[in-house]
């Protein structure tokens, strides 16, 4: 193993950290369902179920846009802590 393999390079530029061959990004306040799945450990079906049942309220936990549904990260965090939409 050479020195580069022993200590992976890390570089930060404009909020993006590159390390171990992967990229870590600080997410925006609202994210698409695909990213929300990874962030919250929920499936698309679970997220859509929360929206359909009314557990998550439009304008608080999610937003509809021309390109699809966006999840409000802070809104979901508040929902988790308080148990209310």
N, C-alpha and C positions, 0 to 999 in steps of 0.2 A: 504494500500500500504506500503510495507516495504522500507527500505532505498535503497536497490539495484534497486528497480523499479523506485524510484524517481530520481536517478542519474545513468544513464546507464554507464557501464564500457567502457572505451576507452583505447586501447592499440595500439601502433605503433611499427612495426617491419619490417625493410627492405622496407620501402616505402608503406607498407600496413597498413591502419588504420581500425580497427574494432570498430564499434560503433552502438548502437541502433539495435543490432542483424543483421546488414548488413555489407558488406565489401566495402570499398572505395579503389580503386587502381588507381595509376597514370598510364595512358596508355602508351604503347610504341610508338615509332615514326610511326610505321606501324601496322595496326590492321586488323583483318578479318572483312568482311562485317557485320557480326552479331553485333559486338561491334560498328562499325561505325554507324549503324542504331541508336543505343541508344545515341551515342555521338553527332550526328548531327541532330537528329530528322527527319531522312529520312527513307523511307521504302527501302527494298532490291530492289524493282522494280524501285524506283526513282534513286538509286545509279547505277543500271545496265543501266538505260536509259541515264544517264549522260555519262557513258562509251561508250555505243553504238552510241550515237549521236556525240561523239567526244568532248563534253564539257570538259571532264576530259581526260588528255593525259597520255598514258602509260609512266612510268618512272618519271612522275611528281606528278599526283594525285593518281595513282594506279600502282600496279605491279602484274604481273602474276607469280605465283610460281607453283610448282608441286602439291601443296595441295589447289590451288584455288587463288582467287584474294585477294590482300592485299591493303588496303587503306592507303595512305601516309597522315597522319594527318596534317603535316605542309604544304604539297602541297595543300590540300583542303583549309586550312586557307588562304594561299596566293591567291588562286582562288576566295575565297569569298571577300577578301579585294580589289583585283585588277580587278576582273571580267574577267580575262584572264587566260587561261591554260598556 
